[in-house]
């Protein structure tokens, strides 16, 4: 029986992320399942799904970058900023008059690197005063949408097709980035408008589309085969440091709620942002976050996530994932 783990699902186009979760619930027979970041129904690609207690790591994945392959069409502006919305302006039949060139298009992409400001689309799930923006939009109600900072780690054009006025590009970005808004804003910069016409998520943190499995494939597998695909809760927590507890007794102390002094652990890896500023705003605790392990019989057993507390000068558990240690003696060579 499957009780916990993370599985990298390749969500098909035409299915909501919620329906994908429901399909996994039926497949493994567990209700406590969640995904790590919504994909719109028209978007396909990487959708990591957490099962059981691993759902508790989802908030830690805010540090992850997402990689997308997008297609946009020039000359069209819609209320949803993609081709599936209601047209606001459509000059696709007159685009020759704009005398667009590949160089002009490449220059329009240049500002979309690093920390940028975005105004999220009115058809989005962002909440204002307790209601989602798309609820206001569907009711025909106006609400002020504030700008927000997002980080574009990389953006690169794959192809410019001036015959069909379509552009394919890849973007690596922080959580909360709307790729359709990038398409809309680039179209606006070119003076003709633009709308997203396709999107695939190629990666979400450490999870890539090459390793993703489709729901159709999962439906053909038995429980044992699915179990082989599951990743542990600590697998995606690559931005945190790593500390190994010296003794099994102190590991048991930690999972019971006890704090750990630094001389009770061996720090194998420092947190990614311990000594450098992150490219976007993060929780201050993440700069001092550690995955805590104990090494039993040459295997690292993940105990939980701890934040270093300056007041106590100790590692204080934020979340414990191990509730009981397996047999065997601690085997840590420091």
Secondary structure, 3 states (H helix, E strand, C coil): CCCCEEEEEEECCCCCHHHHHHHHHHHHCCCCEEECCCCCCCCEEEEEEEEHHHHHHHHHHHHCCEEEEEEEEECEEECCCECCCCEEEECHHHHHHHCCCHHHHHHHHHCCCEEEEEECCCCCCCEECCEEHHHHHHCCCCCCCCEEEEEEEEEEEEEEECCCCEEEEEEEECCCCCHHHHHHHHHHHHCCCEEEEEEEEEEECCEEHHHCECHHHHHCCCHHHHHCCCECCCCCCCCCEEEEECCHHHHHHHHCCCCEEHHHEEEEECCCCCCCCCCCCCCHHHHHEEEEEEEECCEEEEEEEEEEECCCCEEEEEEECCCCCCCCCECCCC
